Amino acid sequence: MEITIPLPNTLTCRLFIKNGNPFVYCRNKVPPSLTFVFNVAEGYRVLRAKVEEHFDNKIPDQWCADYDIYFKPTNNAYQKDFQVLCSDSSALQVQLDTAWHKARLRNGGQAGFVLELYVYVPKPVEATITLRRATAARIREQMPRVAEMLRE
């Protein structure tokens, strides 16, 4: 018979901010935040507020309400296996219970468990600059503008 430790009232969390899209390889935008404590009974809204606060400390005025919060379900999970935290309190409880239960298999066990939270910041879309070759037609097209500049 296996002894199981129930999910504690408080969990230690750490926020990672990634630059790119979810479920694909991308780099950390900034170093991870310091750990913070989350009271499980407070629910998703309080956790999201704490994540927003830590995000704002790292990257001021960049938070977008559309950002999802992902968590790493197991120690060796690939980014493609990260899960979005559920905003429903009962579903969130199930996710946290599952992550806590799987933590017993980690090297440090449940004693060293830290809930790793991830927020993905999309890369800015850069305007593409097309190469404009100096063809005879383009030179003729720009000659009046150049002549106007030279007159001034």
C-alpha positions in Angstrom: 0.0 0.0 0.0 1.4 3.3 -1.1 1.2 6.3 1.2 0.2 9.5 -0.6 0.7 13.0 0.7 -2.3 15.2 -0.1 -1.9 18.5 -1.9 -0.7 21.1 0.6 -2.6 24.4 1.2 0.2 26.4 -0.2 2.4 25.8 -3.3 5.7 27.3 -4.2 5.6 28.7 -7.8 8.1 30.2 -10.2 7.2 32.2 -13.3 9.1 31.8 -16.6 8.5 34.3 -19.4 9.2 32.9 -22.9 9.6 34.8 -26.1 7.7 33.0 -28.9 4.7 30.8 -29.4 3.4 28.1 -27.1 4.2 24.4 -27.7 7.3 25.2 -29.8 10.9 25.7 -28.8 11.6 29.3 -27.7 14.0 31.1 -25.4 13.5 32.7 -22.1 12.8 36.4 -22.5 14.1 37.3 -19.1 15.5 35.2 -16.2 12.9 33.3 -14.1 11.2 35.2 -11.3 11.9 34.5 -7.7 9.7 31.9 -6.2 6.4 33.0 -4.7 3.8 31.2 -2.5 0.3 30.5 -3.8 -2.5 29.5 -1.5 -4.5 26.8 -3.3 -7.8 27.8 -1.7 -7.5 31.3 -3.2 -8.1 30.0 -6.7 -7.2 30.9 -10.2 -7.9 34.7 -10.1 -5.5 35.2 -7.2 -2.8 33.1 -9.0 -3.3 35.0 -12.2 -3.0 38.3 -10.3 0.3 37.1 -8.7 1.6 36.0 -12.1 0.7 39.4 -13.6 2.5 41.2 -10.7 5.7 39.1 -11.2 5.4 39.6 -15.0 5.1 43.4 -14.6 8.2 43.4 -12.3 10.2 41.7 -15.0 8.7 43.4 -18.1 6.8 46.6 -17.1 3.7 47.6 -19.1 3.8 44.6 -21.4 1.1 42.4 -19.9 -1.8 41.5 -22.2 -5.1 40.1 -20.9 -5.0 37.5 -23.7 -1.9 35.8 -22.3 -2.5 32.3 -21.1 -0.7 30.8 -18.2 0.8 27.4 -18.8 2.3 25.0 -16.3 4.8 22.1 -16.5 2.9 18.9 -15.5 6.0 16.8 -15.0 9.7 17.3 -14.4 10.8 16.1 -17.9 7.8 17.4 -19.9 8.6 18.9 -23.3 7.2 22.3 -24.1 4.6 20.7 -26.4 3.2 18.9 -23.3 2.7 22.1 -21.2 -0.9 22.6 -20.1 -3.0 25.8 -19.9 -4.1 26.4 -16.3 -7.9 26.1 -16.1 -9.8 29.2 -14.8 -12.4 26.9 -13.3 -11.6 26.3 -9.6 -12.5 22.6 -9.6 -10.5 21.9 -12.9 -7.6 23.9 -11.5 -7.7 21.8 -8.3 -7.5 18.6 -10.4 -4.6 19.9 -12.4 -2.7 20.8 -9.2 -3.5 17.5 -7.6 -2.2 15.6 -10.7 1.0 17.7 -10.8 1.5 17.2 -7.0 0.9 13.4 -7.3 3.4 13.1 -10.2 5.9 15.1 -8.2 6.5 12.2 -5.9 8.4 10.5 -8.7 10.9 13.4 -9.0 14.4 13.1 -7.7 13.7 15.5 -4.8 10.2 14.2 -4.3 7.4 16.3 -3.2 9.5 18.2 -0.7 11.3 20.1 -3.5 8.2 20.6 -5.7 8.0 24.0 -7.4 5.0 24.7 -9.7 6.6 26.0 -12.9 4.4 28.6 -14.6 5.0 29.8 -18.1 3.8 32.9 -20.1 4.5 33.2 -23.8 5.1 36.7 -25.2 4.7 36.6 -29.0 7.6 38.0 -31.0 6.9 41.3 -32.6 6.2 41.1 -36.3 8.9 43.1 -38.1 7.9 44.9 -41.3 9.4 43.2 -44.2 11.6 45.5 -46.3 11.6 44.5 -49.9 14.7 45.0 -52.0 14.1 47.8 -54.5 16.5 47.6 -57.4 17.5 50.7 -59.2 15.9 50.0 -62.5 15.7 52.6 -65.3 12.0 53.0 -64.7 12.4 53.7 -61.0 15.2 56.1 -61.6 13.0 58.1 -64.0 10.2 57.9 -61.5 12.3 59.5 -58.7 14.2 62.1 -60.8 11.6 64.9 -60.2 11.7 64.3 -56.5 15.6 64.5 -56.5 15.5 67.6 -58.6 13.1 69.2 -56.2 15.4 68.4 -53.3 18.4 69.8 -55.1 16.6 73.1 -55.8 15.8 73.7 -52.1 
